[in-house]
């Protein structure tokens, strides 16, 4: 069956645009600078071309089946075959991602099967071990006192913290607070992880400024040797499984394994007091689409099936999004220096 002139022009234009976009994804960004509509047209051209070509091919095949034209409804309605062709093309485009995403979601739920999240805040012990992923000071090869450590100590919620890097269990540091006239210089702490409850970060009143002010007035953060077995409670944050990035294997319909991170609180006997598992899965968009992307501030480009990250039971960096619920006031923003002798 011959193609009409207008449809042939349409296929030619979208086909060329699709090839350009897939070869040079950054052209979509140029289209957006020229105007929203050119950018959208370029971005959607791969999907438009593929689905249009599939629709026309399906329609051509159906029209070659004599029995279809003998069906009264099909024979009487000129748009019956085009509509049927569209349905035949759309069905797998919707059904395939639905089945894939159903399996992805079921796997994410299974990863959380052992989670335990009590309603009441967990009671802290005097000595707590922190195994927070990535909390090692590479200049000294020792763990630092990170945000949670500082909150617990400067809120007087615990007396001593044993900080351990999960990847280097033999690297441990103990932290506590002592009242002194002069504190050691350059305390080994880090405030890189900001909690959402701390914003806006007003000058002089953010958590780091408050802690520094209290150190400057004699509430010294002390560091020394410590052993993991000193602690009657362990708080850990770690990556259980490093999954597939949304940018990896762009043409694979099966997205791959999810990224799993876990916040866990356990007692001295290893019993679980709290556990929440964050599962980041890659889901295929429904219906199936072919897209390309180019970052504003990065050279990363992407051309393949449209996909998106889906996060189940989000805990945030180092568990910051749920720690206030887990420990309540014990992990609030440290109080400002009041001028009183503590």
Secondary structure, DSSP 8 states (H G I E B T S, - for coil): ----HHHHHHHHHHHHHHHHHHH-TTHHHHHHHH-HHHHHHHHHHHHHHHHHHHHHHHHHHHHT-HHHHHSHHHHH-TTHHHHHHHHHHHHHHHHHHHHHHHHHHHHHHHHTTT-B--SS-----SEEEEEETT-EETTTTEE-B-HHHHHHHHTTS-SEEEEEETTEEEEEEEEEEEE-SS--SS-SB---S--GGG-S--TTTSHHHHHHHHHHTTEEEEEE---GGG-SEEEEEEEEE----TTSSTT-SS----EEEEEEEEETT--EEEEEEEEEEEEE-SS--EEEEE-SSS--EEEEE-EEEEEES---GGGTTTHHHHHGGGGS------SS--
